[in-house]
Amino acid sequence: MPSMRRPTPSLIAALPLLVALLVTPALLAAAEVTYLVRPVEIKREGSDQWEVLNLGDEVRAGDTIRTGFGARVEVTISKKRVFRIGQVTEIELPELRDDEKSGIRAKFNLLLGRFWAGLIRPIRDLERERFEVATATAVVGVKGTQFGVDYDKVTKESQVLVIDGQVAVAPPPEEVRAPVEIAGPREVAPPQEISRAEWLVLVSRDQKVIIRPDEVPQVEPLTDEDKADPWVVFNLERDQILAQAP
């Protein structure tokens, strides 16, 4: 009987990696830089060194991105799902992936500056899907929309502006800065006196909300000045290109 050839040590060593590639593709998914105006830098997970971010580079969960004056960067998570950050902005990405099984799961910690999400293809209605943006004063939970979040690190003021769709805005937990799951949103009755820890508001199309420390936020309509903001105009133009793409 002919003898069977034994696997070589190098093949045996490679098997665990091959299996991981086959069974856990979602964990290895990365987003891509699709628009960039420098200066933009990235700090990779596990590193304390900043490096230059370039067009076409991959962005993964655990990375941190920061921009300088005049800079902008767009990162495509998947088809018709992007996020952008403006000048003088720093953002952490604790979670970032989109796969067929569990859908989109993305968390962003906005440490300062301006963030925009263009989710032209609606988030699928799956229980495990999540798209959240957190600042020191607010947590924004999303279900398919175009919206912007600004955070001023000095005044600790957050602003959420919604062009289309809707978002739920709540205060962050006192002990944790990272985003958390948001339960069903409810409108806050203006005359009602409530503590900062109790509020939760729903912000819909053509509305905004400003969150200041120790104040209960109120939803307001967008103004002409809001819509004429160069950062907003830039994002709407990019989103229109995204929407028309095949």
N, C-alpha and C positions, 0 to 999 in steps of 0.2 A: 504494500500500500504506500503511495507517495506521501511523504511527510509534508505537513502544513508549515508554511513559513511563518515564523513568529513576527509580530509587529516590532518594528525598530523602536528604541527608546525615544527617539525624537517624535515619532508618530504618537506614541502613548502620551507624551508630554503635551502634545497639541490637541488631544481629544477634548479635554475640559473646555478649552477656549472655543473649539468648534461647536460644541454643544451649546455653550452660552450664546454664541452668535445666532444659532438656529432657533432657540426657544425664548430669548428675551430681546427681540429687536427694539421694543418700545423703550427699554432702559438705555439704549445706545443712540436713540434719535437725537439729532442736533438741528438747530435752526441755522439760518444763513444770513449774513450781512448782504443786503440787496441795494442799499443806498447809503452813501457816506460822504460827509463833509468834515474834514479834520479841523482840529485835533480830537481824536477819539482813542481811548486806551481801554484795555481789558486786563483784569486780574483773574487768572484761571483758578479754579477750585484747588485748594491745597497749596497755593503759592502766595507769597507776599510781595511778588514783583509785578509791576505794571508793564505791559508791552503794547506796542502800537497795534490797533485793530485795523484790518484792511478789508476792502471790498471782496466778497466771496468767502471770507473766513467763517468758520463754524462758531456758534455760540451754544453753550451747554448749561445745564442746571449746575448751580454752584458758582458760576462766574459772576463777576461784578464789572459793570461798564461805567466809565465816566467820560464826560466831554468837556471841552474848553469853550472859550468865547467864540461865537460864530459857527459852532459845530452842530451837526445833526447826524443821526444814524437811524437806519431802518433795518429791522431784523424780521425775516419771514419765517414764521413758525411752520406753516403749511399753506396749501393753496388758499388764497384769499383770506389769510389770517396773518396780520403783521402787528408789530409794535414799533414805535419810534420814540426816541428821546431827543430833546432839544439841547440848546447850549447850556453850559455850566450845570450839568445834571450828573447825578450818581445814582445808580440803581443796582440792587442785588437781585439775582435770579435763583431763589432756593429750589424752585421746581419749574421745569419747562419741557413738555413733550406733547405729542399729538399722535395717537395711533388708532388703528381700526377697532381695537378691542375696547379700550376704555375712553377713547376720545381725548379731547384737549384737557390737560391739567397744567395750569401755569400759575405761578405766584411771583409777584414782584414786590420788592421793598424799595420804595422811592425815598431815598435819603435826602435828596434835595433836587429841585429843578422841575422839568416838564416831561410828562409822559403822555403818549397817545396810543390808543388801540384802534386798529381798523379791522374789525371782524366782519367782513363783508359776507362771508358764508356763515350763516347762523350757527351758533354752538348747538350741537345735537342734544336732544332732550334725553340725556342719560343721567342716571343718578350719580355716577361717579365723576362726571365732568365738572371742571371748576376753572374759573379764570378770575384771579383776585389781584388787586393792587392795594398795598398798605403804605400809609405814611405814619408818622408819630401820632397823628390825631384822627385818622380815619382808616376804615377798611372798606374797599369798594368791591362788591361782588357783581358779576356780569352775566347776562344771558343774551348774547348776540347783539352787538351795537357798535356805534362809533362814538368814542368819548375821550376826553382828556382829563388828566389829573395834574395839578400843579401843587408843589409844596415849597413853602418858604421856611428854611431851616432857622432863620433868625426869629421871626414872629410866630413860628409853629402854626401857620395858617395853611390849610388845605383848601383847594377849590376843585370841584368836579363839574365838568361841563359835558352835557350829552347832546350830540347832534342827531342821533337816531337810535332807536331801541330804548333800553332802560337799564339802570343800575340800582342796586341797593347799597346805601351808605350807612355804616355803623361805626361806633367808637371802637378802637382797638382794646383788647384786654389789657389791664393795667400791668400785668406781670410779663406779657409777651409782646414783642414788637411785630413778630411775623404775622402774615394774614391767617385768618381763621374761617371756618365754615360759617355762612350766614343763613339763618332761618328765613322763612317767608317774610318779605318786607311789609311794612304797614305805614300809612301816612301818619305823621305827627300832627295832632290838632294844635294850631297856633296858640289858642288861649290857655292851653293846659300847661301848668308848671310841672316840669319833670327834671330829674337830675341828668347830668351829662352821660352817666353810665346807662341810662334807659332809652335814649333816643335811637331811632332807626328810621331813615327816610328813603322814599322811592323817588328817584330822579329820572324823568322821562324825556322824550324828544323835545329839543329846543328849551331845555331847562338847565339850571345850574344850582349848585349849593356851595356855600362857603362855610368851612368848619374852623372855628376859632377856639382856643383853649377856654374851658369853663363857660361856654355858651352853647345853647341848644340851636342847631342850624335850622335855617328856613329855606325852602326851595323857592327860587325866583325864575322868571322867564329870561332867556338870553336877550341881550341887548344888541343893537347894531354894532356897538363898539366891540363886544365879544366876538361877533362874527367877522369883524374886519381885522382882528388880531393877525399879524403876519404868520404866526405859528399855526393858528387854526386854518387860515387860507392855504398854507402850504400842505397841511395834512389832508384837507378836503380835495385838493388837486391830486395828491398822490392816491387817495382812496378812489377817486374817479377812474384813474388809470387802472387800479387794481380791479375795480368792478367790471371794467370793459374787457379785461384779459380773458382769454378762453379758459 
